[in-house]
Amino acid sequence: MFGEVEYNPTRQFCSVSMEEQLDSLHRAVDAGKIRYIGLSNETPYGIMKFLQIAESSAHYPKIISVQNSYNLLCRTFDSGLAECCHHEGYVVFLNKH
């Protein structure tokens, strides 16, 4: 990968499905390793998709917080995330950099 002049997307890591992520987090909660689930650096679509999947089965843990960057140059929270978090009752942590 290093030293190559062309980008080859097939050599990148595959993404992990949301279901698989929630399943792993469920096992960590059941094992007592973590207490709560939160999302970080997620888009409004991603938040709603995680919420939809988590609510589709009692097997998945409930997501209780969202933590995203927020500063003078990064105002993505204002354009969709604020409404999403307000209506879904999420606790929001904003990282000020």
Secondary structure, 3 states (H helix, E strand, C coil): CCCCCCCCHHHCCCCCCHHHHHHHHHHHHHCCCCCCEEEECCCHHHHHHHHHHHHHCCCCCCEEEEEEECCCCCCHHHCCHHHHHHHHCCEEEEECC
